Amino acid sequence: MLLLGTASLGAAPAAAGHTHTGTESPTHDAHHRREAGAAAQREHATRRREAAGRPERVGRRGLRNHLQHYPLSLWQLMHQRAELATLTNLVQEAGLKDALDEMQVHQTMLMPSDDAFEAFFAELRSNATELAQYKDMLQDIILYHVINGTKSTYDFVQGTDLQTESGQTISVRADWSGMPYFRDAAGNVAHLNRTNLLAPPSAFGHIIDRVLFPFRPQTVDEALSFHAELSTFYDALQALNLTQLLNSSNANVTLLAPTNAAMADALAELNATSVWELANSTNTTSEGILWRLVNVHILQGVHSRDDMYRAAGVRYFRTCNTCVSFYVEEDPRTGLMEVFAVGNAQDRHATIVRSDLVAGDHALVHVVDAVLLPTTEWSKYCRYSAGTVHM
């Protein structure tokens, strides 16, 4: 009767390695069915986690074994990620592997991606091999990305400064959407790509899209020469022999520096192949247009992006070309500042794509994506000598 009753309940298949003798009690048989059901549920949950890309949940008992698969230091964290190969190699070249492989250290690292280093080397007109030859500089750059304390994205508060292992600070800002980003000593900006990568028990890594530079430019020359994308505008300043402006540490100006692409478009519009062609021309109109072009992009006084934001739509900024001034508006879709010229460069406008690059204690550079090209027919009314640049 017991066997009949068991069969009528639909006994679960015997577990692997267990021989069903047909003599188990109903209680024992029900236990096997519960075990089989639980195993099926675990397998189903595992498949759902794998499909969703989520890690397996572990209890306290399995935590120790589970943590063996996690990086336990900043070094292990970067070494395990393919997009940080350049950073990993440079850490080794700098002799900082052991320092960043310490556990139980409360640190956070902003980790530039391989793409970030590629752009960085393009700006430096250099490469990883050359940088590795300057070990002290390389160490300063890497340690500038290591922050004291364990910090998640919630700890990056607008307006605060982060103390780094290089002894210098990184400023935290927030964009128009509230997302934090970082500003280095030179005014360069890095944004977060991946956040809150954990290296238990006390380290965090965040992948950023730009290498942060710990060195502050002391002159306009240093600020412009560091950025390859501004080389044509830099050549224009040199072609006009504005050495006083370039080498001054107290210039008291703001430069709207057009990118190389913007300068190329302007030169094509002027039927010129280079700024040197305009500077060396015996045609007084051609020679004068380069002066006027450059002076349109030099503002009297130091005006940060925040200054321009507060003055948006209500204030005109004077340039060193007396026939041109401009006002600014913020694009509500992107948060970028638009520059609108009035006067001799009527109907010209540009977008500030990078702002507040440091050029000494009393000068800033804003990168723009177009040239505010003055018209030639106003030449006799406009002042375009070197004396218009006030130091």
Backbone torsions as a table, in degrees:
resi	resn	phi	psi	omega
1	MET	NA	-37.5	178.8
2	LEU	-64.9	-41.6	179.9
3	LEU	-64.9	-39.4	179.2
4	LEU	-64.8	-42.7	178.8
5	GLY	-63.7	-38.2	179.2
6	THR	-66.1	-44.2	-179.2
7	ALA	-63.5	-36.1	-178.3
8	SER	-69.2	-18.6	177.6
9	LEU	-82.4	-9.9	-179.7
10	GLY	73.6	68.5	-175.7
11	ALA	-60.3	142.7	178.0
12	ALA	-71.4	154.8	176.7
13	PRO	-58.7	147.8	-179.9
14	ALA	-64.7	143.2	177.4
15	ALA	-66.6	153.8	-179.5
16	ALA	-58.7	135.8	178.0
17	GLY	82.3	3.5	-178.9
18	HIS	-120.2	129.5	-179.8
19	THR	-98.1	121.6	179.5
20	HIS	-79.3	116.9	-174.2
21	THR	-89.8	-13.0	-177.4
22	GLY	82.4	6.0	-177.7
23	THR	-116.4	2.4	-179.2
24	GLU	-66.5	154.1	177.2
25	SER	-75.2	161.3	176.2
26	PRO	-58.1	-35.5	179.0
27	THR	-63.3	-45.0	179.5
28	HIS	-64.5	-40.7	-179.0
29	ASP	-66.5	-39.0	177.4
30	ALA	-64.8	-34.4	176.9
31	HIS	-61.4	-42.6	178.2
32	HIS	-63.0	-38.3	179.9
33	ARG	-65.7	-39.0	178.5
34	ARG	-65.1	-41.1	178.8
35	GLU	-62.4	-43.5	-179.8
36	ALA	-64.5	-40.3	178.6
37	GLY	-65.0	-40.7	178.9
38	ALA	-65.2	-40.2	178.6
39	ALA	-62.7	-40.9	178.6
40	ALA	-64.0	-39.6	178.4
41	GLN	-65.3	-40.5	178.7
42	ARG	-63.7	-42.8	179.8
43	GLU	-63.1	-41.1	179.3
44	HIS	-64.4	-42.3	179.3
45	ALA	-64.8	-38.6	178.5
46	THR	-62.2	-44.1	179.6
47	ARG	-63.2	-39.3	178.3
48	ARG	-65.4	-40.1	178.1
49	ARG	-64.2	-43.7	-179.7
50	GLU	-62.9	-40.2	179.8
51	ALA	-65.4	-34.1	-179.0
52	ALA	-88.1	-5.9	-179.3
53	GLY	73.1	23.1	-179.5
54	ARG	-97.4	144.7	178.9
55	PRO	-71.5	159.6	179.3
56	GLU	-71.2	138.1	175.6
57	ARG	-79.5	139.7	-179.3
58	VAL	-128.5	149.6	175.5
59	GLY	-90.1	-178.1	-178.6
60	ARG	-59.9	-37.9	-175.2
61	ARG	-64.1	-34.6	-177.7
62	GLY	-98.0	3.0	-175.1
63	LEU	-63.8	-41.7	-177.9
64	ARG	-59.6	-46.9	178.9
65	ASN	-67.5	-36.1	-178.1
66	HIS	-65.5	-38.5	-177.8
67	LEU	-68.1	-16.1	178.0
68	GLN	-63.1	-21.7	-179.3
69	HIS	-91.0	-4.5	-179.0
70	TYR	-98.3	148.8	172.0
71	PRO	-67.1	138.0	-177.1
72	LEU	-110.5	11.0	177.6
73	SER	-156.4	166.9	177.6
74	LEU	-62.2	-38.4	178.4
75	TRP	-62.0	-48.3	179.6
76	GLN	-62.3	-35.7	-179.5
77	LEU	-63.6	-49.5	-179.0
78	MET	-70.1	-32.9	-177.6
79	HIS	-67.0	-25.3	-177.4
80	GLN	-87.7	-6.4	-175.1
81	ARG	-111.0	125.4	-174.6
82	ALA	-63.3	-33.8	-176.2
83	GLU	-77.3	0.9	179.1
84	LEU	-114.8	25.5	-176.6
85	ALA	-63.0	-41.6	-179.3
86	THR	-65.1	-44.8	177.6
87	LEU	-59.7	-44.1	-179.8
88	THR	-58.9	-45.8	-179.4
89	ASN	-65.1	-40.6	-178.6
90	LEU	-70.1	-33.5	175.1
91	VAL	-61.2	-41.6	177.0
92	GLN	-65.2	-44.6	-179.8
93	GLU	-61.9	-32.9	-178.7
94	ALA	-81.6	-6.5	-178.7
95	GLY	73.5	28.3	-176.3
96	LEU	-108.7	8.4	-177.6
97	LYS	-59.2	-50.0	-177.0
98	ASP	-63.2	-39.6	-179.1
99	ALA	-63.7	-35.4	-178.5
100	LEU	-92.4	1.2	178.2
101	ASP	-101.7	5.1	179.2
102	GLU	-73.5	138.4	176.6
103	MET	-97.2	169.8	-179.7
104	GLN	60.9	23.6	177.9
105	VAL	-108.2	128.5	-178.2
106	HIS	-85.6	94.5	-178.7
107	GLN	-141.8	158.8	175.4
108	THR	-131.9	140.7	179.8
109	MET	-126.0	131.6	170.0
110	LEU	-88.9	113.9	-168.1
111	MET	-106.6	106.6	178.5
112	PRO	-66.4	136.4	178.7
113	SER	-73.8	170.6	176.3
114	ASP	-59.6	-39.9	178.0
115	ASP	-63.3	-36.6	178.5
116	ALA	-63.8	-42.5	178.4
117	PHE	-67.9	-35.5	178.0
118	GLU	-60.9	-44.1	177.3
119	ALA	-66.9	-37.2	179.5
120	PHE	-62.8	-45.7	179.7
121	PHE	-67.1	-32.7	176.5
122	ALA	-64.2	-39.8	177.7
123	GLU	-66.9	-39.5	179.9
124	LEU	-76.4	-11.3	-171.4
125	ARG	54.1	45.9	-174.9
126	SER	-142.6	-165.1	178.3
127	ASN	-152.8	176.6	-175.9
128	ALA	-63.8	-36.3	-178.8
129	THR	-63.5	-44.8	179.6
130	GLU	-67.1	-41.9	-179.8
131	LEU	-62.7	-36.5	-178.8
132	ALA	-64.1	-20.3	178.9
133	GLN	-72.8	-20.1	178.5
134	TYR	-105.8	79.2	-169.8
135	LYS	-62.6	-41.2	-179.4
136	ASP	-62.4	-44.2	178.4
137	MET	-64.1	-41.9	-180.0
138	LEU	-62.3	-42.6	177.6
139	GLN	-62.2	-42.1	179.3
140	ASP	-61.3	-41.9	-178.7
141	ILE	-65.2	-45.6	-178.3
142	ILE	-67.0	-47.2	-178.6
143	LEU	-67.0	-20.1	175.4
144	TYR	-67.3	-17.7	179.3
145	HIS	-95.8	-2.4	-179.5
146	VAL	-101.7	120.7	-173.3
147	ILE	-106.2	138.5	176.2
148	ASN	-67.5	130.8	177.2
149	GLY	95.2	159.7	178.8
150	THR	-91.7	117.5	-173.3
151	LYS	-132.5	122.5	170.1
152	SER	-90.1	178.0	-179.5
153	THR	-61.0	-26.8	-180.0
154	TYR	-68.5	-17.8	-179.3
155	ASP	-89.9	-5.6	179.1
156	PHE	-89.6	96.5	-172.1
157	VAL	-104.8	133.0	178.7
158	GLN	-50.4	130.2	175.9
159	GLY	89.0	-0.7	179.8
160	THR	-98.3	162.1	176.7
161	ASP	-113.7	140.1	179.1
162	LEU	-102.7	126.2	178.1
163	GLN	-81.5	126.7	-177.2
164	THR	-106.7	167.3	-179.9
165	GLU	-71.2	-11.8	176.3
166	SER	-83.1	-7.6	-179.0
167	GLY	94.9	-5.5	179.6
168	GLN	-107.9	175.0	-176.1
169	THR	-116.0	156.9	172.6
170	ILE	-118.7	134.1	-179.6
171	SER	-89.2	140.3	175.7
172	VAL	-100.5	129.2	175.4
173	ARG	-125.3	172.2	176.1
174	ALA	-132.1	138.5	179.7
175	ASP	-80.8	-175.5	-174.1
176	TRP	-63.6	-20.6	178.9
177	SER	-93.7	-2.3	-179.2
178	GLY	93.5	-1.3	179.8
179	MET	-75.2	129.7	-179.9
180	PRO	-70.6	147.1	170.7
181	TYR	-142.2	176.2	-170.3
182	PHE	-125.4	142.1	179.6
183	ARG	-122.4	127.2	-175.6
184	ASP	-91.1	-174.2	-175.3
185	ALA	-65.2	-25.3	-179.3
186	ALA	-91.9	-3.8	-178.9
187	GLY	94.9	0.6	177.9
188	ASN	-72.2	153.5	-175.0
189	VAL	-120.5	135.9	175.9
190	ALA	-122.4	138.7	178.6
191	HIS	-111.1	159.3	-178.5
192	LEU	-82.0	130.2	173.3
193	ASN	-98.8	-51.3	177.1
194	ARG	-130.5	140.6	-173.5
195	THR	-126.5	159.4	169.7
196	ASN	57.2	44.2	173.3
197	LEU	-80.4	119.4	-169.9
198	LEU	-93.5	133.7	169.3
199	ALA	-120.6	88.7	-173.6
200	PRO	-57.4	148.4	4.6
201	PRO	-97.8	-5.7	-166.2
202	SER	-145.5	23.8	-179.5
203	ALA	-129.3	146.5	178.1
204	PHE	-127.0	147.0	172.1
205	GLY	-125.4	143.0	175.9
206	HIS	-132.9	127.1	-179.5
207	ILE	-86.3	129.7	-177.7
208	ILE	-119.4	164.4	-172.2
209	ASP	-98.9	8.2	-179.5
210	ARG	-152.0	145.6	174.2
211	VAL	-79.0	128.5	178.9
212	LEU	-85.1	138.5	-173.4
213	PHE	-110.1	123.0	-174.1
214	PRO	-84.1	-1.9	-173.6
215	PHE	-104.3	130.5	-176.9
216	ARG	-92.7	119.4	177.0
217	PRO	-60.2	140.4	-177.3
218	GLN	-100.2	-14.5	-178.8
219	THR	-140.5	167.6	174.3
220	VAL	-62.2	-38.5	178.5
221	ASP	-57.0	-48.1	179.9
222	GLU	-63.7	-40.9	-178.0
223	ALA	-64.3	-44.8	-177.1
224	LEU	-76.1	-37.5	-176.7
225	SER	-68.5	-21.5	179.0
226	PHE	-73.8	-24.6	-173.6
227	HIS	-105.7	106.9	-178.9
228	ALA	-61.1	-29.7	-177.8
229	GLU	-70.2	-8.3	-179.9
230	LEU	-112.6	16.5	-171.8
231	SER	-65.5	-34.0	-178.9
232	THR	-69.4	-42.6	176.9
233	PHE	-65.8	-37.2	175.7
234	TYR	-61.2	-42.2	176.8
235	ASP	-61.7	-37.0	179.7
236	ALA	-63.2	-41.3	177.4
237	LEU	-64.5	-39.8	178.2
238	GLN	-68.4	-39.6	-179.1
239	ALA	-62.5	-30.2	178.4
240	LEU	-90.7	4.4	175.9
241	ASN	59.5	40.4	178.6
242	LEU	-86.4	55.7	-176.8
243	THR	-67.2	-31.7	179.7
244	GLN	-63.5	-40.9	177.8
245	LEU	-68.9	-44.6	-175.2
246	LEU	-65.2	-37.1	-172.3
247	ASN	-99.6	0.4	-179.0
248	SER	-78.8	137.1	174.0
249	SER	-95.6	1.6	-177.8
250	ASN	-139.9	50.1	-170.7
251	ALA	-71.6	-28.9	-178.5
252	ASN	57.6	48.3	178.9
253	VAL	-138.2	163.9	170.5
254	THR	-125.1	127.6	-179.5
255	LEU	-101.9	130.5	166.5
256	LEU	-95.6	96.9	-171.6
257	ALA	-93.7	112.9	178.7
258	PRO	-70.6	146.3	176.0
259	THR	-67.8	166.2	177.5
260	ASN	-59.3	-39.2	179.2
261	ALA	-63.1	-40.9	178.6
262	ALA	-65.8	-41.6	178.4
263	MET	-65.0	-37.4	178.3
264	ALA	-62.4	-41.3	177.7
265	ASP	-63.7	-40.7	-179.6
266	ALA	-67.2	-42.2	178.6
267	LEU	-62.7	-39.7	177.8
268	ALA	-63.1	-38.4	178.3
269	GLU	-66.3	-28.8	179.1
270	LEU	-92.0	4.1	-178.3
271	ASN	57.5	40.2	178.4
272	ALA	-122.5	152.8	-179.8
273	THR	-97.0	-20.5	-179.1
274	SER	-159.5	163.6	176.5
275	VAL	-68.7	-28.0	179.1
276	TRP	-67.0	-34.4	176.6
277	GLU	-62.3	-42.5	178.2
278	LEU	-67.7	-40.7	-177.0
279	ALA	-67.8	-34.4	-175.5
280	ASN	-94.5	2.8	-177.3
281	SER	-69.7	142.5	174.8
282	THR	-84.4	-8.7	176.2
283	ASN	-77.0	116.5	-175.1
284	THR	-63.0	-29.5	178.0
285	THR	-67.3	-44.2	179.4
286	SER	-65.2	-42.2	179.8
287	GLU	-63.6	-41.9	-177.4
288	GLY	-69.3	-32.9	-177.6
289	ILE	-64.5	-33.7	178.5
290	LEU	-67.4	-40.7	176.2
291	TRP	-59.8	-47.7	-177.4
292	ARG	-65.0	-39.7	179.6
293	LEU	-60.0	-48.4	-178.2
294	VAL	-64.6	-45.1	-175.8
295	ASN	-68.0	-25.5	174.5
296	VAL	-62.3	-28.4	-174.5
297	HIS	-98.2	10.5	176.3
298	ILE	-115.9	115.9	-179.7
299	LEU	-96.3	141.7	175.9
300	GLN	-78.1	123.5	-178.1
301	GLY	94.7	166.4	-178.7
302	VAL	-99.3	121.0	-177.0
303	HIS	-129.2	108.8	178.0
304	SER	-76.0	171.1	176.7
305	ARG	-61.8	-39.0	178.9
306	ASP	-63.0	-38.3	176.5
307	ASP	-59.8	-44.2	-179.2
308	MET	-68.0	-36.7	179.6
309	TYR	-62.9	-43.9	-179.3
310	ARG	-66.8	-27.6	-177.9
311	ALA	-96.4	5.9	-173.3
312	ALA	-55.0	125.0	173.7
313	GLY	79.3	-6.8	-175.1
314	VAL	-125.3	-6.2	-174.9
315	ARG	-135.8	140.0	175.7
316	TYR	-101.5	137.1	179.3
317	PHE	-102.5	132.4	-179.5
318	ARG	-83.6	141.3	175.1
319	THR	-109.1	173.3	178.4
320	CYS	-81.4	0.9	165.7
321	ASN	-99.0	112.0	-169.8
322	THR	-66.2	-10.9	179.9
323	CYS	-96.2	3.4	-176.2
324	VAL	-133.4	134.7	167.1
325	SER	-137.0	177.4	179.8
326	PHE	-153.8	162.9	172.2
327	TYR	-127.2	167.2	-175.9
328	VAL	-126.0	153.5	173.2
329	GLU	-138.3	149.7	176.5
330	GLU	-95.4	132.5	174.6
331	ASP	-76.7	114.7	-176.0
332	PRO	-66.7	-19.4	-178.8
333	ARG	-79.1	-35.8	-174.0
334	THR	-115.2	-18.2	-175.3
335	GLY	79.9	2.5	179.8
336	LEU	-82.2	152.0	179.7
337	MET	-91.2	131.7	176.4
338	GLU	-102.9	133.4	179.9
339	VAL	-104.7	124.6	-179.7
340	PHE	-117.1	119.1	-178.0
341	ALA	-86.0	147.9	174.1
342	VAL	-132.1	155.1	-177.7
343	GLY	96.7	-131.8	-174.7
344	ASN	-68.6	-12.6	177.2
345	ALA	-117.6	37.1	-176.9
346	GLN	-53.3	140.3	177.5
347	ASP	72.7	6.0	174.6
348	ARG	-93.0	140.5	176.1
349	HIS	-148.2	160.2	-178.5
350	ALA	-148.9	161.4	177.0
351	THR	-109.0	133.2	174.2
352	ILE	-78.3	108.9	-175.7
353	VAL	-94.1	-21.4	172.5
354	ARG	-144.1	142.1	-172.6
355	SER	-133.4	159.2	170.3
356	ASP	61.6	37.7	171.6
357	LEU	-73.5	129.0	-174.2
358	VAL	-75.0	134.6	178.5
359	ALA	-135.4	56.3	-174.5
360	GLY	97.6	-176.6	-176.3
361	ASP	-74.5	-22.3	-174.7
362	HIS	-134.2	45.8	176.0
363	ALA	-159.0	143.2	177.2
364	LEU	-131.8	156.4	176.4
365	VAL	-125.4	129.1	170.8
366	HIS	-112.9	130.3	179.9
367	VAL	-87.6	130.0	179.8
368	VAL	-120.2	156.3	-173.6
369	ASP	-98.9	8.8	177.8
370	ALA	-152.6	157.2	178.2
371	VAL	-94.4	130.9	175.1
372	LEU	-83.3	76.8	-168.9
373	LEU	-76.3	119.8	178.5
374	PRO	-75.4	153.4	179.6
375	THR	-81.2	147.5	-173.8
376	THR	-75.9	-27.7	-173.2
377	GLU	-70.1	-11.8	178.9
378	TRP	-95.0	11.5	-168.5
379	SER	-59.2	-39.4	-174.3
380	LYS	-72.4	-13.1	179.6
381	TYR	-95.3	-9.9	-170.8
382	CYS	-107.0	144.1	178.0
383	ARG	-91.6	126.4	-177.4
384	TYR	-143.3	36.1	176.2
385	SER	-94.6	167.3	-179.0
386	ALA	-61.7	-22.7	-179.2
387	GLY	-67.2	-12.3	179.7
388	THR	-77.3	-12.6	178.4
389	VAL	-90.9	109.7	-174.8
390	HIS	-89.7	131.4	-179.8
391	MET	-102.1	NA	NA
